[in-house]
Amino acid sequence: MASEEEVEKKYNLITRRLDEVLGGDIIKGILAEGRSPKAYWGTAPTGRPHIGYYASLTKIADFLRAGVEVKVLLADVHAFLDNLKAPLDLVTHRTKYYEFVLRAIFTSLGIPTSKLTFVRGSDYQLSREYNLDNYKLCTLTTEHDAKKAGSEVVKQVESPLLSGLIYPGLQALDEQYLGVDFQFGGVDQRKIFTYAELYLPRLGYAKRAHLMNTMVPGLMGGKMSSSDPDSKIDFLDPPEVVKRKIKKAFCEEGNVAENGLLAFAKAVLIPISELRLERRQGDTGEDEEGKESVKPQKPFVTDDAPEGSVFTITREKGGGPSHYRTYQELEDDFAAKKIHPGDLKANIRDAIISLLEPIRAAFLANEEWQQVEQLAYPDPNAKEVKKKKEKVYHPPPPGKGKNAKPAPAPVDGVAADETRASDPPASQPDGEAVPAR
């Protein structure tokens, strides 16, 4: 049994910075028993993953510090079911690509991948038992509930496919078949989470807890989406592309309500700075954080920043740097117009480039990853190279062609290779006739 103080410490670490927690008592009960909670975070390998993923992947560091056993689900079956975003012939390649990316991100953040378990959905979702449970779930779920559950996740169309309606049920079953105590995801997953809490017990399975992160908005406002290239930055974008996208980002002076750059600083940059500060102090709980990192980990501050600073704004046109200990201080200064949008863009840009540098380096050093990337996301504008038809040699008929020999002269007006009908059959030496062919 764990002490109440220890339970509270681990629970606060597991749930800090989250937008919402459903079923927190389930997690507290497991911690009180002295057991390690089990959790999973899943992603469907469809479009290219973008830097909005940092919010969830950084949070996984807290789980590991608290002793949580974390599984990363590469939901390849879900990717196919989601309105055919990824055709079957690409799903396998994209699943491999996602695993390469996620492992590189975790390593770059100093999060030990040895503590994570990567699972492909098709490894168990095609089993007899899983499919029988899916059929049972289909007999219990109404069309209304299925459509409502997936409304924030599955692409909504006027005439929805059946595949999108069974998507939420499969995600609910994943909790049982992965053997976890809670599922972690964005707030856009909330309706699927409440669906799972309602329907899993009807199948005789335990109700799980659900933890939700704030969604990172896009650079132009709204949701950061793989389908809108200007709203997101990909993990493999080179510095010149990052600069171009940040330059185009919406960032109105004094406007903090519709500012994707400030939101990214709040959800990603400052939490990473805090993790790195805590790591310096040796406050990583039960985890061995930082041992796999490929470069020194430092907060997004200048060398002259006071102790405890998590972000620094340097100015290109006069004025000294401003150092911040919390996100709220940064937001307040921007709202008061003490930070120019150009300076905010420049500092966010440099922080993102530094985050992506080790990931791009890992990609360029891995030939297999490069090959998988080309297979997973082929250039849609590439012209298909038509294969030249191979010439097949067909020999000329007998007596034709340039090397043909002239036919023998006729004998008594008849060709040598012809036989007159009136000619008697040839005879063998013993005088027996040879049948004509």
C-alpha positions as CSV (number, residue, x, y, z in Angstrom):
1,M,0.0,0.0,0.0
2,A,1.2,3.5,-0.8
3,S,1.0,6.5,1.5
4,E,-1.6,9.2,0.9
5,E,1.2,11.7,0.2
6,E,2.9,9.4,-2.4
7,V,-0.5,8.8,-4.1
8,E,-1.2,12.5,-4.3
9,K,2.3,13.3,-5.6
10,K,2.1,10.7,-8.4
11,Y,-1.5,11.6,-9.3
12,N,-0.7,15.3,-9.6
13,L,2.2,14.5,-11.9
14,I,0.0,12.2,-14.0
15,T,-2.8,14.8,-14.4
16,R,-0.9,18.2,-14.4
17,R,-1.4,20.5,-17.4
18,L,-4.4,18.4,-18.6
19,D,-7.6,19.9,-19.9
20,E,-9.9,17.3,-18.3
21,V,-9.8,14.0,-16.4
22,L,-12.6,11.5,-16.3
23,G,-12.4,8.7,-13.7
24,G,-9.5,10.1,-11.7
25,D,-10.6,7.9,-8.7
26,I,-9.7,4.8,-10.7
27,I,-6.1,6.0,-11.0
28,K,-6.0,7.0,-7.4
29,G,-7.2,3.6,-6.3
30,I,-4.5,1.8,-8.4
31,L,-1.8,4.1,-6.9
32,A,-3.1,3.5,-3.4
33,E,-2.7,-0.2,-3.9
34,G,0.9,0.4,-4.8
35,R,0.5,-0.8,-8.4
36,S,1.7,0.9,-11.5
37,P,-1.1,2.2,-13.7
38,K,-1.2,1.1,-17.3
39,A,-2.1,3.5,-20.1
40,Y,-2.1,3.9,-23.8
41,W,-1.9,6.7,-26.3
42,G,-2.9,6.0,-29.9
43,T,-2.5,7.6,-33.3
44,A,-3.9,6.6,-36.7
45,P,-1.1,6.8,-39.3
46,T,-2.8,8.8,-42.0
47,G,-1.3,12.2,-43.0
48,R,2.2,13.3,-42.0
49,P,2.5,13.9,-38.2
50,H,3.0,17.5,-37.2
51,I,4.4,19.4,-34.3
52,G,1.0,19.5,-32.6
53,Y,1.9,16.0,-31.5
54,Y,4.5,17.4,-29.1
55,A,1.8,18.3,-26.6
56,S,0.9,14.6,-26.1
57,L,4.3,13.2,-26.5
58,T,5.8,15.6,-23.9
59,K,3.0,14.6,-21.5
60,I,4.1,11.0,-21.7
61,A,7.3,12.0,-19.9
62,D,5.1,12.8,-16.8
63,F,3.5,9.4,-17.0
64,L,6.8,7.6,-17.1
65,R,8.1,9.7,-14.2
66,A,5.1,8.5,-12.1
67,G,5.8,4.9,-13.0
68,V,3.0,4.5,-15.5
69,E,3.4,1.7,-18.0
70,V,2.7,3.3,-21.4
71,K,1.8,1.7,-24.7
72,V,1.9,3.6,-27.9
73,L,-0.8,2.3,-30.4
74,L,-0.1,2.7,-34.1
75,A,-3.7,2.3,-35.1
76,D,-3.3,1.1,-38.7
77,V,-6.8,-0.5,-38.9
78,H,-8.3,2.8,-37.7
79,A,-6.3,4.7,-40.3
80,F,-8.0,2.7,-43.1
81,L,-11.5,3.0,-41.6
82,D,-11.4,6.8,-41.3
83,N,-13.0,7.7,-44.6
84,L,-10.2,6.0,-46.6
85,K,-7.7,8.7,-45.6
86,A,-5.0,6.1,-46.0
87,P,-5.6,3.3,-48.6
88,L,-4.6,-0.2,-47.6
89,D,-1.6,-0.1,-49.9
90,L,-0.1,2.9,-48.0
91,V,-1.2,2.0,-44.4
92,T,1.7,-0.4,-43.8
93,H,4.3,2.1,-45.0
94,R,2.8,4.9,-43.0
95,T,2.7,2.8,-39.9
96,K,6.5,2.2,-40.2
97,Y,7.0,5.9,-40.9
98,Y,5.1,6.9,-37.8
99,E,7.1,4.6,-35.6
100,F,10.4,6.0,-37.0
101,V,9.1,9.6,-36.3
102,L,7.8,8.9,-32.8
103,R,10.9,7.1,-31.7
104,A,13.1,10.0,-32.9
105,I,10.9,12.5,-31.1
106,F,11.0,10.7,-27.8
107,T,14.8,10.3,-28.1
108,S,15.2,14.0,-28.9
109,L,13.2,14.9,-25.8
110,G,15.2,12.6,-23.6
111,I,12.2,10.3,-23.0
112,P,13.5,6.7,-22.8
113,T,11.9,4.5,-25.6
114,S,13.0,1.4,-23.6
115,K,10.1,2.2,-21.2
116,L,7.5,2.4,-24.0
117,T,5.8,-0.5,-25.8
118,F,4.8,0.1,-29.4
119,V,1.8,-1.9,-30.6
120,R,0.2,-2.1,-34.1
121,G,-3.6,-2.4,-34.0
122,S,-3.7,-5.1,-36.7
123,D,-1.6,-7.3,-34.4
124,Y,-4.7,-8.0,-32.3
125,Q,-7.7,-6.2,-34.0
126,L,-7.9,-9.0,-36.6
127,S,-8.2,-11.7,-34.0
128,R,-11.4,-13.9,-33.6
129,E,-12.0,-12.7,-30.1
130,Y,-11.7,-9.0,-30.9
131,N,-14.1,-9.3,-33.9
132,L,-16.7,-11.2,-31.9
133,D,-16.6,-8.4,-29.3
134,N,-17.0,-5.9,-32.1
135,Y,-20.1,-7.7,-33.4
136,K,-21.5,-7.8,-29.9
137,L,-20.9,-4.1,-29.6
138,C,-22.7,-3.5,-32.9
139,T,-25.8,-5.2,-31.5
140,L,-25.8,-2.8,-28.6
141,T,-24.9,0.5,-30.2
142,T,-27.4,2.7,-31.9
143,E,-26.5,4.6,-35.1
144,H,-27.0,7.9,-33.3
145,D,-24.6,7.0,-30.5
146,A,-21.9,5.7,-33.0
147,K,-22.2,8.8,-35.1
148,K,-22.1,11.2,-32.1
149,A,-19.1,9.4,-30.6
150,G,-17.0,9.9,-33.7
151,S,-18.2,13.4,-34.7
152,E,-15.0,15.1,-33.5
153,V,-12.5,12.6,-34.8
154,V,-13.9,10.8,-37.9
155,K,-14.3,12.9,-41.0
156,Q,-17.9,14.0,-41.3
157,V,-19.5,13.7,-44.7
158,E,-23.1,14.0,-45.9
159,S,-23.5,10.2,-46.4
160,P,-21.2,8.6,-43.8
161,L,-19.6,5.2,-44.5
162,L,-20.3,2.3,-42.1
163,S,-16.5,2.2,-41.4
164,G,-16.7,5.6,-39.7
165,L,-19.6,4.4,-37.5
166,I,-17.7,1.4,-36.1
167,Y,-14.5,3.4,-35.5
168,P,-15.5,4.6,-31.9
169,G,-16.4,1.0,-30.9
170,L,-13.0,-0.3,-32.0
171,Q,-11.3,2.4,-30.0
172,A,-13.3,1.5,-26.9
173,L,-12.4,-2.2,-27.3
174,D,-8.7,-1.2,-27.5
175,E,-8.8,-0.3,-23.8
176,Q,-9.7,-3.9,-23.0
177,Y,-7.4,-5.7,-25.4
178,L,-4.4,-3.5,-24.6
179,G,-5.0,-4.2,-20.9
180,V,-4.8,-0.6,-19.7
181,D,-6.3,1.4,-16.8
182,F,-6.7,4.7,-18.7
183,Q,-6.5,6.1,-22.2
184,F,-4.8,9.4,-23.0
185,G,-5.8,11.7,-25.9
186,G,-6.8,15.1,-27.0
187,V,-10.1,16.8,-25.9
188,D,-11.4,16.0,-29.4
189,Q,-11.6,12.4,-28.2
190,R,-14.0,13.2,-25.4
191,K,-17.1,11.8,-27.0
192,I,-15.3,8.5,-27.8
193,F,-14.1,8.3,-24.2
194,T,-17.6,8.8,-22.8
195,Y,-18.9,6.2,-25.3
196,A,-16.3,3.7,-24.0
197,E,-17.3,4.4,-20.4
198,L,-20.9,3.7,-21.2
199,Y,-20.6,0.6,-23.5
200,L,-17.6,-1.4,-22.2
201,P,-19.4,-2.3,-19.0
202,R,-22.3,-3.5,-21.1
203,L,-19.9,-6.1,-22.5
204,G,-18.9,-7.1,-19.0
205,Y,-15.6,-5.2,-19.1
206,A,-14.2,-2.6,-16.6
207,K,-14.7,1.1,-17.0
208,R,-11.5,2.9,-17.6
209,A,-10.3,6.4,-16.8
210,H,-9.7,9.0,-19.6
211,L,-7.2,11.8,-19.6
212,M,-7.4,14.7,-22.1
213,N,-4.9,17.2,-23.4
214,T,-5.7,20.6,-24.9
215,M,-5.5,20.6,-28.7
216,V,-2.8,22.8,-30.3
217,P,-4.4,25.3,-32.7
218,G,-3.0,25.8,-36.2
219,L,-0.7,28.6,-37.3
220,M,-3.6,30.3,-39.0
221,G,-6.0,29.8,-36.2
222,G,-8.4,26.8,-35.9
223,K,-7.3,23.2,-35.7
224,M,-3.8,22.2,-36.7
225,S,-4.6,19.8,-39.5
226,S,-2.6,17.5,-41.7
227,S,-4.8,18.4,-44.6
228,D,-3.9,22.1,-44.4
229,P,-0.1,22.5,-45.1
230,D,0.0,26.2,-44.0
231,S,-1.7,25.4,-40.6
232,K,1.0,23.0,-39.5
233,I,4.8,22.3,-39.4
234,D,5.9,18.8,-40.1
235,F,8.6,17.1,-38.1
236,L,10.9,16.9,-41.2
237,D,10.4,20.4,-42.4
238,P,13.8,22.1,-43.0
239,P,14.5,25.5,-41.4
240,E,13.7,27.5,-44.5
241,V,10.2,25.9,-44.6
242,V,9.7,26.6,-40.9
243,K,10.7,30.2,-41.4
244,R,8.3,30.6,-44.3
245,K,5.3,29.1,-42.4
246,I,6.0,31.1,-39.2
247,K,6.2,34.3,-41.2
248,K,2.8,33.6,-42.7
249,A,1.2,32.7,-39.3
250,F,-1.5,34.9,-38.0
251,C,-0.2,37.0,-35.0
252,E,-2.0,40.2,-34.4
253,E,-0.5,42.6,-31.9
254,G,-2.0,42.3,-28.5
255,N,-4.4,39.5,-29.6
256,V,-4.0,36.5,-27.3
257,A,-7.3,34.8,-28.0
258,E,-6.5,33.9,-31.6
259,N,-2.8,33.3,-31.5
260,G,-1.5,29.9,-32.6
261,L,2.1,30.8,-31.7
262,L,1.3,31.7,-28.1
263,A,-0.9,28.6,-27.8
264,F,2.1,26.5,-29.1
265,A,4.4,28.1,-26.5
266,K,1.8,27.3,-23.8
267,A,1.2,23.7,-24.8
268,V,4.6,22.6,-26.0
269,L,7.6,25.0,-25.5
270,I,7.1,26.0,-21.9
271,P,6.2,22.4,-20.7
272,I,9.4,21.1,-22.4
273,S,11.4,23.9,-20.7
274,E,9.9,22.9,-17.4
275,L,10.7,19.2,-18.0
276,R,14.3,20.1,-18.7
277,L,14.6,22.3,-15.7
278,E,13.3,19.5,-13.5
279,R,15.7,17.1,-15.1
280,R,18.6,19.3,-14.2
281,Q,17.4,19.2,-10.6
282,G,17.2,15.4,-10.7
283,D,13.4,15.5,-10.2
284,T,12.4,12.7,-12.7
285,G,10.7,10.4,-10.2
286,E,11.1,6.7,-11.1
287,D,12.3,7.4,-14.6
288,E,15.7,7.4,-16.1
289,E,15.1,10.5,-18.3
290,G,17.6,12.1,-20.5
291,K,20.0,9.2,-21.0
292,E,18.9,8.6,-24.6
293,S,18.9,12.3,-25.6
294,V,21.1,13.1,-28.6
295,K,22.2,16.6,-27.5
296,P,22.3,18.7,-24.3
297,Q,18.8,19.6,-23.1
298,K,18.3,23.2,-22.1
299,P,15.2,25.4,-21.6
300,F,14.3,27.9,-24.3
301,V,16.2,30.7,-22.6
302,T,19.3,32.7,-23.1
303,D,22.4,32.0,-21.0
304,D,21.9,35.1,-18.9
305,A,18.3,34.2,-18.0
306,P,17.6,34.1,-14.2
307,E,17.3,30.7,-12.6
308,G,13.8,29.2,-13.1
309,S,13.1,31.0,-16.4
310,V,11.3,28.9,-19.0
311,F,11.2,31.3,-22.0
312,T,13.2,34.2,-23.3
313,I,12.1,36.8,-25.8
314,T,15.0,38.5,-27.6
315,R,14.4,41.6,-29.7
316,E,15.7,42.2,-33.1
317,K,15.3,46.0,-33.1
318,G,16.5,47.4,-29.9
319,G,15.6,46.6,-26.3
320,G,17.0,43.9,-24.1
321,P,15.7,40.4,-23.6
322,S,12.7,39.6,-21.5
323,H,12.7,36.4,-19.4
324,Y,9.6,34.6,-18.2
325,R,9.0,32.1,-15.4
326,T,5.5,31.2,-16.5
327,Y,3.4,31.2,-19.6
328,Q,1.0,33.7,-18.0
329,E,3.7,36.3,-17.7
330,L,4.5,35.9,-21.4
331,E,0.8,36.2,-22.4
332,D,0.3,39.3,-20.2
333,D,3.3,41.1,-21.8
334,F,2.0,40.2,-25.3
335,A,-1.5,41.4,-24.4
336,A,0.0,44.7,-23.1
337,K,1.9,45.0,-26.4
338,K,5.2,44.8,-24.7
339,I,6.2,42.1,-27.2
340,H,6.1,42.9,-30.9
341,P,4.6,40.1,-33.1
342,G,7.8,40.0,-35.1
343,D,9.8,39.2,-32.0
344,L,7.4,36.6,-30.9
345,K,7.5,34.9,-34.3
346,A,11.3,35.0,-34.4
347,N,11.7,33.4,-30.9
348,I,9.0,30.7,-31.5
349,R,10.6,30.0,-34.9
350,D,14.1,29.5,-33.4
351,A,12.7,27.2,-30.7
352,I,10.9,25.0,-33.2
353,I,13.9,24.8,-35.5
354,S,16.0,23.6,-32.5
355,L,13.4,21.0,-31.6
356,L,13.3,19.6,-35.1
357,E,17.1,19.6,-35.7
358,P,17.8,16.2,-34.1
359,I,14.8,14.6,-35.7
360,R,15.9,15.7,-39.2
361,A,19.4,14.6,-38.4
362,A,18.1,11.1,-37.4
363,F,16.1,11.0,-40.7
364,L,19.1,11.9,-42.9
365,A,21.2,9.3,-41.2
366,N,18.7,6.5,-41.6
367,E,18.5,5.1,-45.2
368,E,15.6,2.8,-44.3
369,W,13.5,5.6,-42.9
370,Q,14.1,7.6,-46.1
371,Q,12.9,4.8,-48.2
372,V,9.8,4.3,-46.1
373,E,9.1,8.0,-46.3
374,Q,9.0,7.8,-50.1
375,L,6.7,4.8,-50.1
376,A,4.4,6.2,-47.4
377,Y,4.0,9.6,-49.0
378,P,4.7,9.4,-52.7
379,D,4.8,12.7,-54.6
380,P,1.3,13.3,-56.0
381,N,2.7,15.4,-58.8
382,A,5.3,12.9,-59.9
383,K,4.7,11.7,-63.5
384,E,4.3,8.0,-63.8
385,V,7.2,6.6,-65.8
386,K,5.9,4.5,-68.6
387,K,7.9,1.3,-69.2
388,K,9.0,0.8,-72.7
389,K,7.6,-2.2,-74.3
390,E,10.1,-4.9,-74.7
391,K,10.6,-6.0,-78.3
392,V,9.9,-9.7,-78.7
393,Y,11.6,-11.4,-81.6
394,H,9.3,-13.4,-83.8
395,P,11.2,-15.6,-86.4
396,P,10.0,-15.3,-90.0
397,P,8.1,-18.2,-91.5
398,P,10.1,-20.8,-93.4
399,G,11.6,-19.4,-96.6
400,K,11.1,-15.8,-95.6
401,G,13.5,-13.2,-94.2
402,K,16.9,-11.9,-95.3
403,N,18.8,-15.1,-94.5
404,A,16.3,-17.4,-96.2
405,K,17.9,-19.9,-98.7
406,P,16.4,-20.1,-102.2
407,A,14.1,-23.0,-102.7
408,P,15.5,-26.0,-104.7
409,A,14.7,-26.0,-108.5
410,P,11.7,-28.0,-109.4
411,V,12.0,-31.4,-110.9
412,D,9.7,-32.1,-113.9
413,G,7.7,-29.0,-113.0
414,V,7.1,-30.1,-109.3
415,A,8.9,-28.6,-106.3
416,A,11.4,-30.9,-104.6
417,D,9.5,-30.9,-101.3
418,E,6.2,-31.7,-102.8
419,T,4.8,-35.1,-103.6
420,R,2.6,-35.8,-106.5
421,A,-0.6,-37.5,-105.6
422,S,0.0,-40.0,-108.4
423,D,3.5,-40.9,-107.2
424,P,3.7,-44.3,-105.6
425,P,4.7,-44.4,-102.0
426,A,8.4,-44.8,-101.2
427,S,9.6,-48.2,-100.2
428,Q,11.8,-49.4,-97.3
429,P,14.7,-51.6,-98.2
430,D,12.7,-54.7,-97.5
431,G,10.0,-53.5,-100.0
432,E,7.4,-52.6,-97.4
433,A,5.5,-49.4,-98.1
434,V,6.1,-46.3,-95.8
435,P,2.8,-44.6,-94.9
436,A,2.5,-41.0,-96.3
437,R,2.2,-38.3,-93.5
